[in-house]
Amino acid sequence: MKRRFLISLFLLGFLANSQTFSQDYANISNQVSQTNINTYLQEFEALGVKTTGSTVNNNAYIWLKNKYLSFGYSEADISKDSFSYNGQTSANLIVTKQGAKYPNIFIIICGHYDTITGTGTNDNGSGVSVILEVARLLKNVPTEYSVKFINFSGEEQGLLGSAHYVSNVVNATNPKMNIRLVLNIDEVGGIKGQNNDTVTCERDESNSPSSNNAASNNFTQQLINCVRLYSPLKTNQSYAYASDYMPFQANGEVITGLFEYNETPYAHTVNDKYSNLDPVYIYNIAKAVTGAVQHFAVAGQALGTDSAKDLEADFRVYPNPAKDYLQLEFTNNNNQHFTFTMTSLTGEMIMKTENLKKIDISMLPKGVYLGTFKIGALQITKKIIVE
Protein backbone atom coordinates (compact mmCIF):
# COMPACT_ATOMS: atom_id res chain seq x y z
CA MET A 1 0.00 0.00 0.00
CA LYS A 2 1.39 3.40 -0.97
CA ARG A 3 0.85 6.15 1.57
CA ARG A 4 0.98 9.92 1.64
CA PHE A 5 2.27 11.17 4.97
CA LEU A 6 -0.21 13.12 7.06
CA ILE A 7 -0.10 14.15 10.68
CA SER A 8 -3.49 14.33 12.36
CA LEU A 9 -4.48 15.27 15.89
CA PHE A 10 -4.88 12.50 18.43
CA LEU A 11 -8.49 11.91 19.36
CA LEU A 12 -8.27 12.07 23.11
CA GLY A 13 -11.88 11.37 23.94
CA PHE A 14 -14.99 9.83 22.53
CA LEU A 15 -16.33 11.79 19.60
CA ALA A 16 -19.81 12.01 18.14
CA ASN A 17 -21.70 8.74 17.61
CA SER A 18 -19.94 7.02 20.51
CA GLN A 19 -21.09 3.56 21.44
CA THR A 20 -21.93 1.99 24.75
CA PHE A 21 -19.47 -0.66 25.92
CA SER A 22 -20.82 -4.19 25.38
CA GLN A 23 -19.53 -6.89 27.71
CA ASP A 24 -20.74 -9.47 25.19
CA TYR A 25 -18.55 -7.94 22.48
CA ALA A 26 -15.64 -7.66 24.89
CA ASN A 27 -15.97 -11.32 25.86
CA ILE A 28 -15.39 -12.29 22.22
CA SER A 29 -12.66 -9.70 21.63
CA ASN A 30 -10.79 -10.92 24.69
CA GLN A 31 -10.51 -14.35 23.07
CA VAL A 32 -8.10 -13.07 20.42
CA SER A 33 -5.05 -15.33 20.66
CA GLN A 34 -1.53 -13.96 20.52
CA THR A 35 -0.36 -17.48 19.71
CA ASN A 36 -2.67 -17.59 16.70
CA ILE A 37 -1.52 -14.17 15.49
CA ASN A 38 2.12 -15.25 15.72
CA THR A 39 1.38 -18.49 13.87
CA TYR A 40 -0.50 -16.77 11.05
CA LEU A 41 2.36 -14.29 10.57
CA GLN A 42 5.08 -16.93 10.59
CA GLU A 43 3.23 -19.26 8.25
CA PHE A 44 2.44 -16.37 5.89
CA GLU A 45 6.13 -15.42 5.83
CA ALA A 46 7.23 -19.01 5.26
CA LEU A 47 5.14 -19.20 2.07
CA GLY A 48 7.55 -16.79 0.35
CA VAL A 49 7.07 -13.90 -2.09
CA LYS A 50 3.41 -13.95 -3.17
CA THR A 51 3.56 -12.05 -6.46
CA THR A 52 0.14 -11.95 -8.10
CA GLY A 53 -0.43 -14.99 -10.30
CA SER A 54 2.68 -16.83 -9.12
CA THR A 55 2.75 -20.37 -7.76
CA VAL A 56 3.43 -19.00 -4.28
CA ASN A 57 0.49 -16.63 -4.62
CA ASN A 58 -1.76 -19.56 -5.48
CA ASN A 59 -0.29 -21.55 -2.59
CA ALA A 60 -1.20 -18.65 -0.30
CA TYR A 61 -4.79 -18.84 -1.57
CA ILE A 62 -4.91 -22.53 -0.66
CA TRP A 63 -3.37 -21.80 2.75
CA LEU A 64 -6.03 -19.17 3.42
CA LYS A 65 -8.87 -21.45 2.33
CA ASN A 66 -7.64 -24.23 4.59
CA LYS A 67 -7.54 -21.80 7.51
CA TYR A 68 -11.19 -20.87 7.04
CA LEU A 69 -12.16 -24.52 6.69
CA SER A 70 -10.33 -25.27 9.94
CA PHE A 71 -12.43 -22.58 11.66
CA GLY A 72 -15.58 -24.47 10.70
CA TYR A 73 -16.63 -22.59 7.56
CA SER A 74 -17.88 -24.92 4.84
CA GLU A 75 -17.02 -25.11 1.15
CA ALA A 76 -20.42 -23.52 0.51
CA ASP A 77 -19.39 -20.48 2.57
CA ILE A 78 -16.28 -19.90 0.44
CA SER A 79 -16.22 -18.50 -3.10
CA LYS A 80 -13.42 -17.71 -5.54
CA ASP A 81 -13.23 -14.65 -7.80
CA SER A 82 -10.52 -15.29 -10.41
CA PHE A 83 -8.87 -12.73 -12.69
CA SER A 84 -5.90 -12.58 -15.05
CA TYR A 85 -2.67 -10.65 -14.66
CA ASN A 86 0.18 -10.80 -17.19
CA GLY A 87 -1.19 -14.01 -18.64
CA GLN A 88 -1.43 -15.67 -15.20
CA THR A 89 -4.46 -16.39 -13.05
CA SER A 90 -4.89 -15.17 -9.51
CA ALA A 91 -7.95 -15.08 -7.26
CA ASN A 92 -9.75 -13.29 -4.47
CA LEU A 93 -11.05 -15.49 -1.66
CA ILE A 94 -14.44 -14.63 -0.18
CA VAL A 95 -15.97 -16.16 2.96
CA THR A 96 -19.59 -15.28 3.67
CA LYS A 97 -21.18 -15.50 7.11
CA GLN A 98 -24.94 -15.09 6.72
CA GLY A 99 -26.80 -12.56 8.82
CA ALA A 100 -29.93 -13.55 10.71
CA LYS A 101 -32.00 -10.41 10.13
CA TYR A 102 -30.50 -8.75 7.04
CA PRO A 103 -28.93 -11.63 5.08
CA ASN A 104 -28.64 -9.55 1.90
CA ILE A 105 -26.89 -6.55 3.45
CA PHE A 106 -23.16 -6.97 3.96
CA ILE A 107 -20.33 -5.80 6.17
CA ILE A 108 -17.08 -6.43 4.27
CA ILE A 109 -13.80 -6.80 6.14
CA CYS A 110 -10.97 -7.07 3.65
CA GLY A 111 -7.24 -6.89 2.99
CA HIS A 112 -4.79 -8.12 0.37
CA TYR A 113 -2.56 -11.18 0.59
CA ASP A 114 -0.30 -10.61 -2.43
CA THR A 115 3.21 -9.21 -1.91
CA ILE A 116 6.08 -7.82 -3.97
CA THR A 117 9.87 -8.05 -3.53
CA GLY A 118 9.65 -9.64 -0.07
CA THR A 119 7.38 -11.94 1.89
CA GLY A 120 5.26 -8.97 2.99
CA THR A 121 4.79 -10.13 6.56
CA ASN A 122 3.64 -6.64 7.52
CA ASP A 123 2.31 -5.58 4.11
CA ASN A 124 -0.03 -7.35 4.33
CA GLY A 125 0.44 -10.48 6.41
CA SER A 126 -0.54 -8.33 9.37
CA GLY A 127 -3.94 -7.51 7.85
CA VAL A 128 -4.41 -11.13 6.78
CA SER A 129 -3.73 -12.27 10.36
CA VAL A 130 -6.28 -9.86 11.80
CA ILE A 131 -8.96 -10.93 9.31
CA LEU A 132 -8.32 -14.62 10.00
CA GLU A 133 -8.59 -14.19 13.76
CA VAL A 134 -11.80 -12.15 13.50
CA ALA A 135 -13.30 -14.78 11.18
CA ARG A 136 -12.35 -17.53 13.63
CA LEU A 137 -13.92 -15.78 16.60
CA LEU A 138 -17.14 -14.76 14.86
CA LYS A 139 -17.80 -18.13 13.22
CA ASN A 140 -20.44 -19.10 15.77
CA VAL A 141 -21.57 -15.61 16.78
CA PRO A 142 -24.88 -14.79 15.06
CA THR A 143 -25.08 -11.30 13.55
CA GLU A 144 -27.99 -9.30 12.14
CA TYR A 145 -26.05 -8.32 9.01
CA SER A 146 -24.11 -10.72 6.82
CA VAL A 147 -20.32 -10.47 6.97
CA LYS A 148 -17.91 -11.11 4.10
CA PHE A 149 -14.26 -11.77 4.92
CA ILE A 150 -12.34 -11.06 1.70
CA ASN A 151 -8.67 -11.68 0.92
CA PHE A 152 -7.76 -9.79 -2.26
CA SER A 153 -4.88 -10.49 -4.62
CA GLY A 154 -3.39 -8.01 -7.10
CA GLU A 155 -3.34 -5.03 -4.72
CA GLU A 156 0.32 -4.30 -5.29
CA GLN A 157 -0.15 -4.09 -9.06
CA GLY A 158 -2.87 -1.46 -8.75
CA LEU A 159 -5.85 -2.80 -6.78
CA LEU A 160 -6.54 -5.36 -9.50
CA GLY A 161 -8.34 -7.93 -7.38
CA SER A 162 -10.63 -5.52 -5.55
CA ALA A 163 -11.46 -3.66 -8.78
CA HIS A 164 -12.32 -6.97 -10.43
CA TYR A 165 -14.52 -7.97 -7.51
CA VAL A 166 -16.45 -4.69 -7.57
CA SER A 167 -17.00 -4.87 -11.35
CA ASN A 168 -17.66 -8.60 -11.69
CA VAL A 169 -19.35 -9.49 -8.42
CA VAL A 170 -20.71 -6.42 -6.60
CA ASN A 171 -22.14 -4.74 -9.68
CA ALA A 172 -22.97 -7.99 -11.48
CA THR A 173 -25.22 -9.18 -8.67
CA ASN A 174 -28.91 -8.75 -9.48
CA PRO A 175 -29.95 -6.64 -7.74
CA LYS A 176 -26.58 -4.98 -7.07
CA MET A 177 -24.96 -6.17 -3.85
CA ASN A 178 -26.13 -4.11 -0.89
CA ILE A 179 -23.02 -3.15 1.13
CA ARG A 180 -23.42 -1.43 4.48
CA LEU A 181 -19.69 -0.85 5.05
CA VAL A 182 -16.26 -1.85 3.77
CA LEU A 183 -13.56 -2.08 6.46
CA ASN A 184 -10.08 -2.45 4.97
CA ILE A 185 -7.09 -3.71 6.99
CA ASP A 186 -3.73 -2.97 5.37
CA GLU A 187 -0.25 -2.89 6.97
CA VAL A 188 -0.95 -2.85 10.70
CA GLY A 189 2.25 -4.46 12.00
CA GLY A 190 4.05 -1.46 13.46
CA ILE A 191 7.81 -1.38 14.01
CA LYS A 192 9.72 -3.63 16.39
CA GLY A 193 11.18 -1.72 19.33
CA GLN A 194 8.92 1.31 18.99
CA ASN A 195 5.96 2.28 21.14
CA ASN A 196 3.19 1.00 18.90
CA ASP A 197 0.22 2.22 20.89
CA THR A 198 -1.76 4.08 18.20
CA VAL A 199 -3.62 3.01 15.07
CA THR A 200 -4.72 5.25 12.21
CA CYS A 201 -8.43 5.14 11.34
CA GLU A 202 -9.13 6.18 7.75
CA ARG A 203 -12.17 7.93 6.33
CA ASP A 204 -13.25 8.81 2.80
CA GLU A 205 -12.39 12.40 1.85
CA SER A 206 -12.48 11.95 -1.93
CA ASN A 207 -14.30 14.31 -4.27
CA SER A 208 -15.13 11.60 -6.79
CA PRO A 209 -17.69 10.90 -5.55
CA SER A 210 -18.16 12.92 -2.37
CA SER A 211 -21.70 11.70 -1.72
CA ASN A 212 -20.51 8.90 0.59
CA ASN A 213 -18.09 11.03 2.63
CA ALA A 214 -20.51 11.88 5.43
CA ALA A 215 -21.47 8.24 5.99
CA SER A 216 -17.80 7.25 5.89
CA ASN A 217 -17.00 9.87 8.52
CA ASN A 218 -19.81 8.57 10.71
CA PHE A 219 -18.63 4.96 10.50
CA THR A 220 -15.01 5.99 11.03
CA GLN A 221 -16.00 7.78 14.25
CA GLN A 222 -17.72 4.57 15.32
CA LEU A 223 -14.56 2.62 14.44
CA ILE A 224 -12.48 5.03 16.54
CA ASN A 225 -14.78 4.48 19.48
CA CYS A 226 -14.67 0.70 19.06
CA VAL A 227 -10.87 0.74 19.02
CA ARG A 228 -10.92 2.52 22.37
CA LEU A 229 -13.67 0.35 23.82
CA TYR A 230 -12.20 -3.06 22.95
CA SER A 231 -8.43 -2.52 22.88
CA PRO A 232 -5.80 -0.48 24.75
CA LEU A 233 -4.87 1.42 21.57
CA LYS A 234 -5.13 5.15 20.95
CA THR A 235 -6.41 6.49 17.64
CA ASN A 236 -5.28 8.86 14.94
CA GLN A 237 -7.58 9.95 12.11
CA SER A 238 -6.44 10.22 8.50
CA TYR A 239 -7.80 9.72 5.00
CA ALA A 240 -8.35 6.67 2.82
CA TYR A 241 -5.78 6.21 0.07
CA ALA A 242 -4.43 3.61 -2.39
CA SER A 243 -5.68 0.34 -0.94
CA ASP A 244 -8.44 -2.17 -1.64
CA TYR A 245 -11.30 -0.04 -0.34
CA MET A 246 -10.78 2.51 -3.16
CA PRO A 247 -12.60 0.59 -5.95
CA PHE A 248 -15.53 0.33 -3.52
CA GLN A 249 -15.28 4.05 -2.78
CA ALA A 250 -15.35 4.88 -6.48
CA ASN A 251 -18.44 2.66 -6.76
CA GLY A 252 -20.27 4.79 -4.20
CA GLU A 253 -19.85 2.43 -1.23
CA VAL A 254 -19.15 3.55 2.33
CA ILE A 255 -15.59 2.78 3.45
CA THR A 256 -13.30 2.98 6.43
CA GLY A 257 -9.95 1.40 7.26
CA LEU A 258 -7.04 0.81 9.60
CA PHE A 259 -3.33 1.45 9.00
CA GLU A 260 -0.29 1.44 11.31
CA TYR A 261 0.59 4.79 12.90
CA ASN A 262 4.33 4.06 13.09
CA GLU A 263 4.87 3.40 9.40
CA THR A 264 7.40 0.68 8.63
CA PRO A 265 10.40 1.51 6.43
CA TYR A 266 10.48 -2.11 5.24
CA ALA A 267 7.33 -2.31 3.09
CA HIS A 268 8.03 -3.66 -0.42
CA THR A 269 11.53 -4.81 0.58
CA VAL A 270 13.13 -8.12 1.51
CA ASN A 271 13.22 -6.89 5.12
CA ASP A 272 9.44 -6.87 5.51
CA LYS A 273 9.72 -9.76 7.97
CA TYR A 274 8.27 -11.01 11.24
CA SER A 275 11.46 -9.95 13.01
CA ASN A 276 10.85 -6.29 12.12
CA LEU A 277 7.22 -5.89 13.25
CA ASP A 278 5.33 -5.92 16.54
CA PRO A 279 3.05 -8.97 16.97
CA VAL A 280 1.51 -7.60 20.19
CA TYR A 281 0.39 -4.50 18.26
CA ILE A 282 -1.34 -6.76 15.73
CA TYR A 283 -2.95 -8.69 18.60
CA ASN A 284 -4.39 -5.42 19.98
CA ILE A 285 -5.64 -4.40 16.54
CA ALA A 286 -7.35 -7.79 16.19
CA LYS A 287 -9.14 -7.14 19.48
CA ALA A 288 -10.28 -3.74 18.23
CA VAL A 289 -11.48 -5.12 14.90
CA THR A 290 -13.31 -8.03 16.56
CA GLY A 291 -15.24 -5.53 18.65
CA ALA A 292 -15.86 -3.22 15.69
CA VAL A 293 -17.17 -5.93 13.36
CA GLN A 294 -19.56 -7.13 16.06
CA HIS A 295 -20.76 -3.55 16.42
CA PHE A 296 -21.16 -2.96 12.67
CA ALA A 297 -22.82 -6.33 12.04
CA VAL A 298 -24.94 -6.06 15.23
CA ALA A 299 -23.85 -9.24 16.96
CA GLY A 300 -25.64 -8.44 20.20
CA GLN A 301 -28.89 -10.14 19.26
CA ALA A 302 -27.68 -13.68 20.00
CA LEU A 303 -25.30 -12.72 22.77
CA GLY A 304 -27.95 -10.60 24.42
CA THR A 305 -30.73 -13.19 24.37
CA ASP A 306 -32.47 -14.33 27.49
CA SER A 307 -30.42 -17.56 27.41
CA ALA A 308 -27.15 -15.67 27.48
CA LYS A 309 -28.41 -13.36 30.20
CA ASP A 310 -29.47 -16.40 32.19
CA LEU A 311 -25.95 -17.79 31.82
CA GLU A 312 -24.53 -14.56 33.19
CA ALA A 313 -26.87 -14.78 36.17
CA ASP A 314 -26.50 -18.52 36.80
CA PHE A 315 -22.74 -18.95 36.48
CA ARG A 316 -20.27 -18.11 39.25
CA VAL A 317 -16.57 -18.69 39.63
CA TYR A 318 -15.07 -18.19 43.08
CA PRO A 319 -13.02 -17.32 45.04
CA ASN A 320 -11.74 -14.47 42.90
CA PRO A 321 -8.97 -13.49 43.63
CA ALA A 322 -7.94 -17.12 44.18
CA LYS A 323 -4.85 -18.98 45.37
CA ASP A 324 -5.20 -22.76 45.29
CA TYR A 325 -8.44 -23.60 43.50
CA LEU A 326 -11.41 -22.24 41.57
CA GLN A 327 -14.95 -23.38 42.19
CA LEU A 328 -17.42 -23.30 39.27
CA GLU A 329 -21.09 -23.02 40.04
CA PHE A 330 -23.82 -23.24 37.40
CA THR A 331 -27.24 -23.55 38.99
CA ASN A 332 -29.06 -24.81 35.86
CA ASN A 333 -26.46 -27.31 34.70
CA ASN A 334 -28.87 -30.24 34.36
CA ASN A 335 -25.89 -32.52 33.65
CA GLN A 336 -25.03 -30.72 30.40
CA HIS A 337 -21.48 -31.03 29.12
CA PHE A 338 -19.42 -27.90 29.76
CA THR A 339 -15.81 -26.74 29.40
CA PHE A 340 -13.74 -24.19 31.24
CA THR A 341 -10.55 -22.77 29.75
CA MET A 342 -8.02 -20.38 31.21
CA THR A 343 -5.89 -18.22 28.94
CA SER A 344 -3.32 -15.52 29.48
CA LEU A 345 -4.21 -11.95 28.53
CA THR A 346 -2.25 -12.51 25.30
CA GLY A 347 -4.44 -15.49 24.39
CA GLU A 348 -2.09 -18.36 25.33
CA MET A 349 -4.00 -21.43 26.49
CA ILE A 350 -3.10 -22.24 30.12
CA MET A 351 -5.53 -25.06 30.84
CA LYS A 352 -8.76 -26.62 29.67
CA THR A 353 -11.11 -28.75 31.76
CA GLU A 354 -14.33 -30.61 30.99
CA ASN A 355 -17.22 -31.08 33.43
CA LEU A 356 -14.92 -30.21 36.33
CA LYS A 357 -16.35 -27.91 39.00
CA LYS A 358 -13.32 -27.63 41.29
CA ILE A 359 -10.13 -26.68 39.47
CA ASP A 360 -6.63 -26.82 40.92
CA ILE A 361 -4.72 -23.61 40.12
CA SER A 362 -2.00 -23.96 42.76
CA MET A 363 0.71 -24.33 40.10
CA LEU A 364 -0.23 -21.17 38.19
CA PRO A 365 1.99 -18.09 38.51
CA LYS A 366 0.42 -15.05 40.11
CA GLY A 367 -1.31 -12.81 37.59
CA VAL A 368 -4.47 -12.00 35.68
CA TYR A 369 -6.10 -14.59 33.43
CA LEU A 370 -9.27 -14.98 31.38
CA GLY A 371 -11.60 -17.83 32.31
CA THR A 372 -14.13 -18.94 29.68
CA PHE A 373 -17.07 -21.14 30.65
CA LYS A 374 -18.85 -22.74 27.67
CA ILE A 375 -22.01 -24.78 27.70
CA GLY A 376 -23.74 -25.67 24.44
CA ALA A 377 -23.62 -22.67 22.10
CA LEU A 378 -23.30 -20.19 24.97
CA GLN A 379 -20.16 -18.97 26.66
CA ILE A 380 -19.07 -16.34 29.14
CA THR A 381 -15.61 -15.00 29.90
CA LYS A 382 -14.55 -13.58 33.26
CA LYS A 383 -11.31 -12.06 34.49
CA ILE A 384 -9.58 -14.31 37.02
CA ILE A 385 -6.94 -13.04 39.46
CA VAL A 386 -4.48 -15.56 40.86
CA GLU A 387 -2.67 -14.42 44.00
N, C-alpha and C positions, 0 to 999 in steps of 0.2 A: 504494500500500500504506500503510495506517495503522499507526503504530507507537506502542507504549508505551515510554517511555524506561527503560532498565535498565542499570546499570553492573555489569559482571561482572569477575572477576579475569582478568588475562592468563594464558594457559596457557604457561608458560615452558619446558616440556619435553614430551617425549612422554608421553602418558597410557597408561592400560590399552588393550589391543588395538592396539598400535602395529604398523605394517607395516614390512616390509623394503623398502628402496629398490630399485626395479626400473629398470635402465638402459634396458630396452625401453620402459617407460612414459615415462621421461624423454625418450627420443629423439623420441617423438611429441609430448609436451608442449612440447618446445623448438621445434617447428615452428609454434607459434602465431604468427600474423603481426600485428604492430602496424599495418601498412598495411591489412590486412583489417578489423581492429577499427575503425580510423578511418573506413574506407569504409562499413561497416555503419551506424555511428552517424550519419554525415552523410547517408546516403541515407534512413535512418529519419526523421531530422529533416525532411528536404526533403519528405517525403510530407505533412506537416501534422498537424493535430489529428485523432486517430484515434478519435473517439467511437464507441462500440459501435453497429453497425448503419449507420453513415454511409457515404457513398461513399468517403471517404478510408480508413475502416476496412477496407472491402472491397478497396480498392487495396493496402493494406498486406498483406492476405492473399495477393493475387496476387504481390506483390513477394517475400514469404517463399517461396511455392511455387517461384517461378522461381530463387531462390537454391538451394534444395535440389536442383532439377533440374540446376542448373549444377555441383553437387558430384558428380553422377553417380547420384543416387537416381532411380528410375524412377517413372512414374505409379502403378505397382502398389504402390510403397512408401509412397505418400502417400494419406491418407484425410481426409475432411472431416466434421466433426461440427457441423451447423447448429442454431441455436436462435433464438428470437424475443425481441426486446426492444423494447417500446414500438411494436409494429406493424412493426418492421424486422427484417431477418434478418442475423445475424452468424454467424461460424463459428470453431471451433477447427481448427487444422491439426495433423495427426499424421503423423509420419514414423517408420516402423518398420524397424529394422535387425535381421534375424533372427539369433538365437544359434545356435551350432553344436551345443551339447550340451543346452541347456535352452531350446528355441525358444518354449515356452509359459510361461516365467517372465520377467517384465519388470523392467528398471530404467527408470524414467521420469525424464527431466530436462526440466523445464518452467519456463515463465514467461509472463507476459501481454504482449500487444502493443498492447492498446487504451490510449488516453490520455484525459485530460480537461483542459480549459482550455488547456493548451499542447501542444507536440509530444511531450513526455514523453521526451526523449532520454536522461535518466537513468532515469526511472520510466515505461516499463521498456525503453527502447532498449538500455540497458546489458546487461540480462539477455538480451534477444533476441540481441545481438551475441555474447555468450559462447556461447549455445546453438548459433548458426550455426557458429561457429568449431570447436566441439567436434564437431558433426555432420560438418563438412568433413573434419576430421583422422581421424575414426574410420570414414569410409566404407569403406575397404578394410582395416580392421583387424578380423580375426575375433574374436568374443567368445563365451564360453560361454553367457551369458545374452543374451536379446534386449534391445534398447534402443529405447525410444520417445522421440523428441524432440517435445515438444508445445508449441505456441504457442497460449495461451488468449486469447480475447476476453472482454469483459464483467467483468473483474476489478474495475474501478473502480466498477461499479454494484452490487457485492456478490457477487463470485466466481461470477457467473452461468455463465460458460463452463465452468469446472472442475466446478461442481456438476452441470451438465447432462451432462458427460462421465462423471462417476462414476455417475449414475443411469441414463443411457441407453446407455452403452457398457460400463463396467467391470462393473456389476451385471447388465446385460442379456446379457452373454456367457454361453454355456452350454458348459461350466461357467463360473462367475464367473472373470473375469480374475485370474490369479495374479501379484500384484505383489510383487517382492522389496523395492523401495525407491522412494520418490518424493523426488527432489532438486529443490527449487524455487529458482530464481534470480530475485531481485526487487530492483531498485534497488541496483546495485553500482558506481555511477559515481564515488563520492567527491566531493570539493570541490576545484576548481581552486585551487592555491596553498597547500593544506594538505599535511601529511605523511601521505599515505594509504598507510600501511604495514601496516594491520591489517584483517582481515575478520571479521565476526561469523558464527559457525556456530550454527545454530538447531536445538534439539531439542524434541520433544514433551513438554510438561509438563501436558497437559490431564487433567482428571478425567472427561471424558466422550467416549470411554472412556479409562481409564488402562491398559488391558491391553497397549497397544502402546508404552508409555513406555520400558520397559527396552530393547526392541529399538531404538527411536529413539535412545536415549542411546548404545547400542553403535555404531550406524552414524555418529552424529555425532562420536564420538571417532575413528572411522576417518577421517571427513572432515577433522577437525582435523589428524590426522597426515599425510594426503595433501596438504593445503595446505602444510604445512611441508616435505614431501619434494619437491614438484614446483614450488614457487614461492618467492620471497623473502619472502612475507607472514607476519606474525604473526597469531595467532588470538585471538578473544574469544568466549566462549560465552554464548548467551542462549536465549530460548525462542521457539517458533514462534507466529506471531500474524498473523491477518488477511491472508493471501495464498492463492494457489491450491493450496497443499498442504492447507489446512484441510478441504475436502470429503472428501479422501482420508483425513485423520486421523479424521474423524467416521465414516467407513466402516470403520474398523479397520485401515487400512493403516499401514505404517511410513514415517515422513517425516523429512526433514532439510532444511536450507536454508542459503542464504547471503544476507547483507545487508550493505551498507556500514557501516563502523564510524563514520566521520565522516558524520553524517546531513545530507544536503543541505537547505537551507532553501527550495529552489526547487521541490520536488515539488508537482504540481497547480497550477502557475502558468505564466504565459507565459515565465518566465525559466528553465524547465527545458530548457536548451539545451546544445549541444556545448561552447560557450565557457565554461560554468560547471562542467564536470566534469573528471575526470582520466583521459584515455584510457590512460595507462600503467598505472594501477591496474586498469583493466578487462582489459588485456593480461595482467597478472599473475594476475588471478582466472581468466581463461580457461586459463592454464597449469595452475593448481591443479585446476580442474574437469576438464580433459582427463586429468590423472593420476588423479583420483578416480573418474571414470566407467570408466576402464580397470580400476581396482582392483575396483569394485563389480560390473562385468560380466565380470570375469576375462578380460582380453584377452591374458594371457600365453601361452595355449596356442599360438597361431600364431606369436607373436613369439619364443617360447622353443623352437620346434621345432629339430630337428637342422639343417635347412637354414639357419635364421637364425643358429644357433650357428656353423655352417660359414662363413657370411659374415663373422661377427665374426673368426674365426680367419684367413680367407683374405685379407681386405682390409687394406691398409696405405696410409696417406698420410704422406709424409715429404718433406723434413725438417719437423719441427714442434717448436719455432718455425721459421718460414720467412721468407725475405726476397724472393727474386726469382721462385721457381717452387715448385710442388707436384708431386710425383710420385705417381701412383696405381698401386698394384700389387694385382692380383687374380689369384691363382694359378690359379683354375679358371674363367677367363673363357670359354674355348671359343668365342670370337668372338661372344658374346651382346652385344646392344645394352645400353649402360648410360649413365646420366647422372650428372653431379656438379654440385650447386648449392652456392653459398656465399651465406649470408644473414647480416645483422647480428643481434645478440642481440635486437633488437626485431622481427625477422621480415622486414626489408626485403631483397628480392632484390638481391644484388650481381652475381652472374654465374651463368650456366648453360652447361655444356658437354655435348657428346654424344660418346661413344667417344674421348675425348681423355685420354691418360694423363699428359702433361706440360702443366701449366697455368701460364701466365704470371700472376703476381700482383704484378709489380713496380710497378704503378700504384695498388695498394690502399694506403690509409692504414694506419698502424700500429694494431693493435687486436686484439680477439678476435672471431672469427667462428664460425659453425656450418657445417660441410661435410657435405652429405648425398649419399651414394653410393647409387644405386638401380639394381637389376638385376632385371628381371622384377617379381614381386610383393614382393620383399624390398628393404629399405633399411636403412642404418645411418647415424647421424649422429655426427660427432666434432667436438670443439672444436679450432679452428685458430687459432694465434697468429701474427700477422704482425708482424715486427720492423722 
